[in-house]
Amino acid sequence: MATFNDWMEGARVRTLPASLSPVILGAGICAAMHQFSLGLTLLAAGVALFFQIGANFANDYSDGIRGTDEFRQGPPRLTGGGKTEPKVVKRAAFISFGIACVLGLILVALSGFWWLLLAGVAAVLAAWFYTGGKKPYGYVGLGEVFVLIFFGYMATMGTVYTQTGRAPLAAWLLATGIGLIACALLMVNNIRDIPTDSQAGKRTLAVRLGEKKARWSYYIMLALATMLAISLVLWGYDVAIGFLGLLIWVVYLARPVIAGASGHDLLSVLRNTGLFELSYAVIIAGALVLTTFFPQWPWNATGWSILGISWGIWLIVEIAAIVIHSRRRSHSVADSSDGDTAESSDGADNAAADDEANSIGDGVTNTIVATADTNGDEAASETATATDMDATDITGDQGESAEDVSSENPQRDSAASE
């Protein structure tokens, strides 16, 4: 039986900022155009949110029944992990789609742009056939394309168009930026699943590019999104020069990815990329609103100040990290040296003990040899005084004494050598 936390994991809460962020950005654009509507913004947010949840449940269901999630490295899914029946997950997906459609219908009715119903139908089909159907487009490397379309252009421009009836070029550029971050979110998720997706025949863009190129593409997507945000300078928003500070965040996000982080280590990157997307939307929307309603403020100087402060803080943090790393390294070297000194002392003690043992051994050896020599002299003396014996006996005794001496000599030599 799936728990509440299991269902939250199935909804993939970490990815939900990808659905709300473009709506926030679109609302900021509307406010800058003096045509913001809170009601329409909330409806647009509800549509995007429930479409995202429905797509996540649909992906859980489709991958689960195909066996794609059998060897996945991330948290177990509802279907693939056997936490609930597939039909229950499928029902949850279509309930989410149904809620999104109802909210979208209300949004279209209030805005009067009925042709947007076709966009809603396209969104449902795209969410389902990402991993569903006989030939899911997510299995052939087109996932990022549809993410850019629906979580970049449609969500952002849909919010702008339903409130203003217009679609300015600056809005399209920002929609591209937020869409690229959503693509980066999908890319880092697929980088984590490259080994299992390859085995399951799921040819995502990450699998097609290969691990190295996929990791760099993640970096490039985030960097391009930041540069598109800076392009607002061309439309007179001087504060946008401060958005260069976002590149610092991009570097920190990309570091573990480029370094080869995998498996569970990428979960934090996935979460932080979602937070980056949300921050991207909030910062740009806030800048648009503030510069529109407070035009007399020196925004050019403010932008440069933000940039200088951002890079100044980054430089301080980097220097502090280098100093801390150097101190830790010196401490580890010092500890290693202490260990070597202790080993040398132990070696000297062992050598002294060995010398002492050798000295004792030599003394014992000399004593044995001296004793053997004394015994040999006494034997020779007794042989010389035995004159009452006949020559044959004397010769035999001398032969035996010689044999005894010769047999003792190797023993003395052996003892001396030892």
C-alpha positions as CSV (number, residue, x, y, z in Angstrom):
1,M,0.0,0.0,0.0
2,A,1.5,3.3,-1.1
3,T,1.9,5.9,1.6
4,F,1.4,9.7,1.3
5,N,5.1,10.1,0.9
6,D,5.2,7.6,-1.9
7,W,2.5,9.5,-3.7
8,M,4.5,12.8,-3.2
9,E,7.5,11.0,-4.6
10,G,5.4,9.8,-7.5
11,A,4.3,13.4,-8.2
12,R,8.0,14.3,-8.2
13,V,7.8,17.4,-6.0
14,R,11.4,18.3,-6.8
15,T,10.3,19.0,-10.5
16,L,7.2,21.0,-9.8
17,P,9.0,24.4,-9.8
18,A,9.4,23.7,-13.6
19,S,5.6,24.2,-14.0
20,L,5.2,27.2,-11.7
21,S,8.3,29.1,-12.8
22,P,7.2,30.0,-16.3
23,V,3.8,31.2,-15.0
24,I,5.6,33.5,-12.5
25,L,7.8,34.8,-15.2
26,G,4.8,35.4,-17.5
27,A,3.0,37.2,-14.7
28,G,6.0,39.5,-14.3
29,I,6.0,40.3,-18.0
30,C,2.2,41.1,-17.7
31,A,2.8,43.4,-14.8
32,A,5.6,45.2,-16.7
33,M,3.0,45.7,-19.5
34,H,0.5,47.0,-16.9
35,Q,-2.0,44.3,-17.7
36,F,-1.6,41.9,-14.8
37,S,-4.5,39.8,-13.5
38,L,-4.1,37.8,-10.3
39,G,-7.1,35.5,-11.0
40,L,-5.9,34.6,-14.5
41,T,-2.4,34.0,-13.1
42,L,-3.6,31.6,-10.5
43,L,-5.6,29.7,-13.1
44,A,-2.6,29.5,-15.4
45,A,-0.5,28.2,-12.4
46,G,-3.1,25.5,-11.6
47,V,-3.2,24.4,-15.3
48,A,0.6,24.1,-15.5
49,L,0.9,22.4,-12.0
50,F,-1.7,19.7,-12.7
51,F,-0.4,19.0,-16.2
52,Q,3.1,18.5,-14.6
53,I,1.7,16.2,-11.9
54,G,-0.3,14.2,-14.5
55,A,2.7,13.9,-16.8
56,N,4.8,12.6,-13.8
57,F,2.1,10.0,-12.9
58,A,1.8,9.0,-16.6
59,N,5.5,8.6,-16.9
60,D,5.5,6.5,-13.7
61,Y,2.7,4.2,-15.1
62,S,4.2,3.8,-18.6
63,D,7.8,3.2,-17.6
64,G,6.5,0.8,-14.9
65,I,4.5,-1.5,-17.2
66,R,7.3,-1.4,-19.8
67,G,9.9,-2.5,-17.2
68,T,12.1,0.6,-17.7
69,D,12.1,1.3,-14.0
70,E,13.2,-2.2,-13.0
71,F,16.8,-1.3,-12.4
72,R,16.5,2.5,-11.9
73,Q,19.0,4.2,-9.5
74,G,16.6,6.8,-8.1
75,P,13.8,6.3,-5.5
76,P,11.4,3.4,-6.3
77,R,8.5,4.5,-8.4
78,L,4.8,3.7,-7.6
79,T,4.4,1.3,-10.5
80,G,7.9,-0.1,-11.1
81,G,8.5,-0.4,-7.3
82,G,5.3,-2.4,-6.8
83,K,3.9,0.1,-4.3
84,T,0.5,0.2,-5.9
85,E,-1.4,-1.2,-8.8
86,P,-0.6,0.3,-12.3
87,K,-4.3,1.1,-12.9
88,V,-4.4,3.2,-9.8
89,V,-1.4,5.3,-11.0
90,K,-3.0,5.6,-14.4
91,R,-6.2,6.8,-12.8
92,A,-4.2,9.4,-10.8
93,A,-2.6,10.7,-14.0
94,F,-6.0,11.2,-15.8
95,I,-7.5,12.8,-12.7
96,S,-4.7,15.3,-12.8
97,F,-5.2,15.9,-16.5
98,G,-8.9,16.4,-15.9
99,I,-8.3,19.0,-13.2
100,A,-5.9,20.8,-15.5
101,C,-8.4,20.8,-18.4
102,V,-11.2,22.2,-16.2
103,L,-9.0,25.0,-15.0
104,G,-7.8,25.6,-18.6
105,L,-11.3,25.8,-19.8
106,I,-12.2,28.5,-17.2
107,L,-9.0,30.4,-18.2
108,V,-9.9,30.3,-21.9
109,A,-13.5,31.3,-21.2
110,L,-12.4,34.3,-19.2
111,S,-9.7,35.4,-21.7
112,G,-11.9,34.8,-24.7
113,F,-9.2,33.1,-26.8
114,W,-11.1,29.8,-27.5
115,W,-8.5,28.6,-30.0
116,L,-6.2,27.9,-27.0
117,L,-8.4,24.8,-26.3
118,L,-6.3,23.2,-29.1
119,A,-3.2,24.0,-27.2
120,G,-4.7,22.3,-24.1
121,V,-5.5,19.1,-26.1
122,A,-1.9,19.1,-27.4
123,A,-0.6,19.4,-23.9
124,V,-2.6,16.4,-22.7
125,L,-1.4,14.3,-25.7
126,A,2.2,15.4,-25.2
127,A,2.1,14.5,-21.5
128,W,0.7,11.0,-22.1
129,F,2.8,10.0,-25.2
130,Y,6.1,11.2,-23.6
131,T,6.5,7.6,-22.3
132,G,3.0,6.1,-23.2
133,G,1.7,4.5,-26.4
134,K,3.5,2.2,-28.8
135,K,6.1,4.7,-29.9
136,P,6.7,7.2,-27.0
137,Y,8.7,10.2,-28.1
138,G,10.6,10.3,-24.8
139,Y,12.3,7.0,-25.9
140,V,13.8,8.5,-29.0
141,G,15.4,11.6,-27.5
142,L,12.7,14.2,-28.1
143,G,11.8,14.8,-24.5
144,E,13.7,18.1,-24.2
145,V,12.1,19.4,-27.4
146,F,8.6,19.0,-26.0
147,V,9.7,20.4,-22.6
148,L,10.9,23.5,-24.2
149,I,7.6,23.9,-26.1
150,F,5.2,23.2,-23.3
151,F,7.1,24.3,-20.2
152,G,8.8,27.1,-21.9
153,Y,6.8,28.7,-24.6
154,M,3.3,27.5,-23.9
155,A,3.3,28.1,-20.1
156,T,5.1,31.5,-20.3
157,M,3.5,32.8,-23.5
158,G,0.1,31.3,-22.6
159,T,0.2,33.3,-19.3
160,V,1.2,36.5,-21.2
161,Y,-1.2,36.1,-24.1
162,T,-4.3,35.3,-22.0
163,Q,-3.8,38.5,-20.0
164,T,-2.5,40.9,-22.6
165,G,-3.5,39.5,-26.0
166,R,0.1,40.1,-27.2
167,A,3.3,38.1,-27.5
168,P,6.3,40.5,-27.5
169,L,9.8,39.4,-28.6
170,A,11.3,39.9,-25.2
171,A,8.7,37.5,-23.7
172,W,9.7,34.9,-26.3
173,L,13.4,35.2,-25.3
174,L,12.6,34.9,-21.6
175,A,10.3,31.9,-22.3
176,T,13.2,30.3,-24.2
177,G,15.4,30.9,-21.1
178,I,13.0,29.3,-18.6
179,G,12.4,26.5,-21.1
180,L,16.1,25.7,-21.3
181,I,16.3,25.4,-17.5
182,A,13.4,23.0,-17.6
183,C,15.3,21.0,-20.3
184,A,18.4,21.1,-18.1
185,L,16.3,19.7,-15.3
186,L,15.2,16.8,-17.5
187,M,18.8,16.3,-18.8
188,V,20.3,15.9,-15.3
189,N,17.5,13.4,-14.4
190,N,18.3,11.4,-17.6
191,I,22.1,11.6,-17.0
192,R,21.4,9.8,-13.7
193,D,19.4,7.1,-15.6
194,I,21.8,6.6,-18.5
195,P,22.9,3.1,-17.4
196,T,19.4,1.7,-16.8
197,D,17.8,3.6,-19.8
198,S,20.4,2.1,-22.1
199,Q,19.6,-1.4,-20.9
200,A,15.8,-0.8,-21.2
201,G,16.2,0.6,-24.8
202,K,15.1,4.1,-23.7
203,R,17.1,6.3,-26.1
204,T,16.8,9.7,-24.3
205,L,18.8,12.6,-25.5
206,A,21.4,12.0,-22.7
207,V,21.8,8.4,-24.0
208,R,22.2,9.6,-27.6
209,L,24.7,12.3,-26.7
210,G,26.7,10.1,-24.5
211,E,27.5,10.8,-20.8
212,K,30.3,13.4,-21.4
213,K,28.4,15.5,-24.0
214,A,25.2,15.2,-21.9
215,R,26.9,16.6,-18.9
216,W,28.2,19.6,-20.8
217,S,24.9,20.2,-22.5
218,Y,23.4,20.6,-19.0
219,Y,26.0,23.4,-18.3
220,I,25.4,25.1,-21.7
221,M,21.6,25.1,-21.2
222,L,21.9,26.9,-17.9
223,A,24.5,29.4,-19.3
224,L,22.3,30.2,-22.3
225,A,19.3,30.8,-20.1
226,T,21.3,33.3,-18.1
227,M,22.5,35.1,-21.2
228,L,19.0,35.4,-22.5
229,A,18.0,37.0,-19.2
230,I,20.8,39.5,-19.6
231,S,19.5,40.4,-23.1
232,L,16.7,42.5,-21.3
233,V,19.3,45.3,-21.4
234,L,18.5,45.6,-25.1
235,W,14.9,46.6,-24.1
236,G,16.1,49.3,-21.7
237,Y,16.2,47.2,-18.5
238,D,19.6,48.3,-17.3
239,V,19.3,46.3,-14.1
240,A,19.6,43.1,-16.2
241,I,23.4,43.6,-16.2
242,G,23.3,42.3,-12.7
243,F,21.9,38.9,-13.9
244,L,25.5,38.1,-14.8
245,G,25.7,37.2,-11.2
246,L,23.5,34.2,-11.9
247,L,26.5,32.6,-13.8
248,I,28.0,31.9,-10.4
249,W,25.1,29.8,-9.5
250,V,25.3,28.0,-12.8
251,V,29.0,27.2,-12.1
252,Y,28.1,25.7,-8.7
253,L,25.3,23.7,-10.2
254,A,27.4,22.3,-13.1
255,R,30.5,21.5,-11.0
256,P,29.4,18.1,-9.7
257,V,27.7,17.2,-13.0
258,I,30.9,17.9,-15.0
259,A,33.0,16.2,-12.3
260,G,31.0,12.9,-12.9
261,A,28.5,12.8,-10.1
262,S,26.1,9.9,-10.6
263,G,23.2,8.0,-9.0
264,H,21.9,9.5,-5.7
265,D,24.6,12.2,-5.8
266,L,22.6,13.9,-8.6
267,L,19.4,14.1,-6.6
268,S,20.6,17.3,-4.9
269,V,21.6,18.7,-8.3
270,L,18.1,17.9,-9.5
271,R,16.5,19.7,-6.5
272,N,18.9,22.7,-6.8
273,T,18.2,23.0,-10.6
274,G,14.5,23.3,-9.8
275,L,15.2,26.0,-7.2
276,F,17.4,27.8,-9.7
277,E,14.6,27.8,-12.2
278,L,12.2,29.2,-9.6
279,S,14.7,31.9,-8.6
280,Y,15.3,32.8,-12.2
281,A,11.6,33.4,-12.7
282,V,11.2,35.4,-9.4
283,I,14.3,37.5,-9.9
284,I,13.5,38.5,-13.5
285,A,9.8,39.1,-12.7
286,G,10.8,41.2,-9.7
287,A,13.2,43.2,-11.8
288,L,10.6,43.9,-14.5
289,V,8.0,45.0,-11.9
290,L,10.4,47.2,-10.0
291,T,11.9,49.0,-13.0
292,T,8.4,49.5,-14.4
293,F,6.9,51.1,-11.3
294,F,10.0,52.9,-10.0
295,P,11.5,54.2,-13.3
296,Q,13.4,57.1,-11.5
297,W,15.6,54.7,-9.6
298,P,19.2,54.5,-10.9
299,W,18.8,51.0,-12.2
300,N,22.0,51.1,-14.3
301,A,24.1,51.7,-11.2
302,T,22.0,49.1,-9.3
303,G,22.7,46.5,-11.9
304,W,26.5,47.0,-11.8
305,S,26.4,47.1,-8.0
306,I,24.5,43.7,-7.9
307,L,27.1,42.3,-10.3
308,G,30.1,43.6,-8.3
309,I,28.6,42.3,-5.0
310,S,27.8,38.9,-6.5
311,W,31.2,38.3,-7.9
312,G,32.9,39.8,-4.8
313,I,31.1,37.4,-2.5
314,W,32.0,34.6,-4.9
315,L,35.7,35.5,-4.8
316,I,35.7,35.6,-1.0
317,V,34.0,32.3,-0.8
318,E,36.4,30.7,-3.3
319,I,39.5,32.1,-1.5
320,A,38.1,30.9,1.9
321,A,37.6,27.4,0.4
322,I,41.2,27.4,-1.0
323,V,42.6,28.4,2.4
324,I,40.5,25.8,4.3
325,H,41.5,23.1,1.8
326,S,45.2,24.1,2.2
327,R,45.1,24.0,6.0
328,R,43.4,20.6,6.0
329,R,46.0,19.3,3.6
330,S,48.9,20.6,5.7
331,H,47.4,19.1,8.8
332,S,47.1,15.7,7.0
333,V,50.7,16.0,5.9
334,A,51.8,16.8,9.4
335,D,49.9,13.8,10.8
336,S,51.5,11.7,8.2
337,S,55.0,13.0,9.2
338,D,54.2,12.2,12.9
339,G,53.3,8.7,11.8
340,D,56.5,8.3,9.9
341,T,58.5,9.6,13.0
342,A,56.8,7.1,15.2
343,E,57.5,4.3,12.8
344,S,61.2,5.3,12.7
345,S,61.4,5.3,16.5
346,D,59.8,1.9,16.6
347,G,62.3,0.7,14.0
348,A,65.2,2.0,16.1
349,D,63.9,0.3,19.2
350,N,63.4,-2.9,17.3
351,A,67.0,-2.6,15.9
352,A,68.4,-2.1,19.4
353,A,66.5,-5.1,20.7
354,D,67.8,-7.2,17.8
355,D,71.4,-6.1,18.5
356,E,71.0,-7.0,22.2
357,A,69.6,-10.4,21.2
358,N,72.5,-11.0,18.8
359,S,75.0,-10.1,21.6
360,I,73.4,-12.6,23.9
361,G,73.4,-15.2,21.2
362,D,77.1,-14.5,20.5
363,G,77.9,-14.9,24.2
364,V,76.1,-18.2,24.4
365,T,77.8,-19.4,21.2
366,N,81.3,-18.4,22.6
367,T,80.6,-20.3,25.9
368,I,79.6,-23.4,24.0
369,V,82.7,-23.3,21.8
370,A,85.0,-22.7,24.9
371,T,83.4,-25.6,26.6
372,A,83.9,-27.8,23.6
373,D,87.6,-26.8,23.4
374,T,88.1,-27.6,27.1
375,N,86.5,-31.0,26.6
376,G,88.7,-31.6,23.6
377,D,91.9,-30.8,25.5
378,E,91.0,-33.1,28.4
379,A,90.4,-35.9,26.0
380,A,93.8,-35.3,24.3
381,S,95.5,-35.3,27.8
382,E,94.0,-38.6,28.8
383,T,95.0,-40.2,25.5
384,A,98.7,-39.1,26.0
385,T,99.0,-40.6,29.5
386,A,97.6,-44.0,28.5
387,T,101.1,-45.5,27.9
388,D,100.3,-49.0,29.3
389,M,98.0,-49.8,26.4
390,D,99.3,-51.6,23.4
391,A,100.0,-49.8,20.1
392,T,96.9,-51.1,18.5
393,D,94.7,-49.9,21.3
394,I,96.6,-46.6,21.3
395,T,96.1,-46.2,17.6
396,G,92.4,-47.1,17.9
397,D,92.0,-44.7,20.7
398,Q,93.7,-41.9,18.8
399,G,91.6,-42.7,15.8
400,E,88.5,-42.4,17.9
401,S,89.7,-39.2,19.5
402,A,90.4,-37.8,16.0
403,E,87.0,-38.7,14.9
404,D,85.5,-37.2,18.0
405,V,87.4,-34.0,17.4
406,S,86.5,-33.8,13.7
407,S,82.9,-34.4,14.5
408,E,83.0,-31.6,17.1
409,N,84.6,-29.1,14.8
410,P,81.6,-28.8,12.4
411,Q,79.4,-28.2,15.4
412,R,81.7,-25.5,16.7
413,D,81.9,-23.9,13.2
414,S,78.1,-24.0,12.9
415,A,77.7,-22.5,16.4
416,A,80.2,-19.8,15.6
417,S,78.5,-18.9,12.3
418,E,75.2,-18.7,14.0
